[in-house]
């Protein structure tokens, strides 16, 4: 499988960050007022922002936010041109798959635990 030069430049690099919020509309208002970000809505529970304004592509998703020992913090999302190969590499390195590959508007992704307490995700077209 060949990758275009554009995809090769972002392969296996941090590409996206997702924040959990109890209120997407409030988060959009806050980040718009404070930092000038604009958003693209994907239903009532998700809104994305873009790198030209924020420095990295990302989004806000509705979810519960817990106290000091919270487990639902920001989700770092890496890009992979070959999603299955990275999933295999995660397992081979001792990581575990937390959320199996699923489709979303624009691509597919999975979430994994790195064995050190961090959960990240990997996506591809």
N, C-alpha and C positions, 0 to 999 in steps of 0.2 A: 504494500500500500504506500503510495507516494503522498507527500503532503505538500501543499503549496508553500511558497516562501513565507507568506503571511502567517500561516498556522505553525510553521517550523519555528518562527521567532517567538511564539508564545507557548510552545509545547513544554509542559511540565513546570510552568511558572505560575505564581499567584496571579489570578485573573479577575477575581470577584470577591466581594465580602458581603455577607448577609447579616443584618442585625435583626434581632427579635424585638418586637414592640407590642405593648398591649393596645395601642391605638395608632394605626398606620396614618390616619389623617393628621393627628397631632404631631407625629414625627415628621411628616412632610412639611407641615407648617413651620415647625421649629427649625429644621435644616434649611428651609427656603429663606426664612427671615435672617438667620444667623450667618449662613454661608453662601446664600444665593443659588442653591441647588434647585434644579427642576426635576420633575418626576414623570415616569410613564406608568400608569396604573395597569395592573393585570388582575382585575377584580377587586373586591373590597378588602381582601386580606394580603395583598402584595403590591408594592410599588418599587420600581427600579430607579436608580440615578446613574449618571454617566461620568466617565473619567475626565472629560474636558472641564467639568465643574468641580468634581470631588477628588480628582487625582487617581481614582480607580473606579471601575464599574462596580456597582453593588445594588443592594436593595434592602427593603424593610418588609418583614413578614410578621403577621399576627401570631402571637404565642404567649405563653406564661413566662414571666420573669421572676425567678426565685431570689431569695435573700443572699447573704454573704457566700454561701456554698452553692451558688447558682450553677446549673448545668446547661443552661440554654443561652450562652453568650454568643458573641459574634461568630459566624461561620465563615472561615476562610475557604475559598473555592479556587482550586487550581484547574488549569486547562490541560487536556491530553488529546493528541491527535488520534491515539489508539486507546480508547477507554478500557477495553478488555485486557490489554497488555499491562496497563497500570493497575487494574484490579488484581491481576495475577501477581504483580510485583509487591503489592501491599500484603497479600497473603503470605508470599514467600519470605517477606521480611519480618513476619510475626505480627502484622496488624490484623485487625478483624473488620469485617464488613458490617457496618451498623445499619445501613439502608441500602438494599440491593439496587441495581441499576433501574432507573425509572425514566420515563419521558416527561418533558415539560415543553412549553412553547419555545422553540429554538434549539432543542437538543435533548440530550440524555445525561444523567449523572448518577453517581452513587456517593454515599458517605462512608467514611471509615474511621476507626479508632487506631491511634498510633501506638498504643501500649503504654504511653506515658501520661495518659489522661486527656489527650486532645482529640477532638473530633473535627475532621476536615471533610471536604467534598472534592470530587473531580468531575469535570463535565467535558462534553464533546458535542459537536454538531450531530 
